[in-house]
Amino acid sequence: MTSMTDLVTAIITPLVEHPEEIQVSETGDGSVITVEVRVAPDDMGRVIGKGGRVINAVRTVVKAAATKRNIKVFVEVV
């Protein structure tokens, strides 16, 4: 994976029923990045999960990848 956007897209795509509606954008400077994820309204529950378990798991994986690059990444579902 070349960027955090690619990593988040790869993780979320198999979870949703409408992968064509996934929009992932990355903003921030070199050391702090915010990744915003937009999905179809029907898929919102699948991405967040019961009690936020799925999105927290996604954040954990992205955080682990970011730690290797010495950056801080925040994943937000919009």
Residue, then its C-alpha position, 0 to 999 in steps of 0.5 A: m500500500t502506498s498511502m493510508t487512503d489505499l489501506v483504508t479503501a482495501i479494508i472497507t471495500p469487502l465490507v460494503e454492498h455498494p463499493e462504487e460509492i466509497q469515497v476516501s480522502e486524505t488531508g493533513d500535513g506530513s506527520v498528522i493525517t486525517v482520512e475521511v471515509r464516505v459510504a452509501p447510507d445503507d452501508m454506514g452500519r456495516v462500516i461502523g459495526k455494532g458498538g463501533r467495533v468494525i471502525n475501531a478495528v480499522r483504526t487499529v490496523v491503520k494506526a499500526a501501519a502509520t506507526k511504522r512510518n512515524i505519522k499519526v492517522f485519524v480515520e473518520v466516517v462522514 
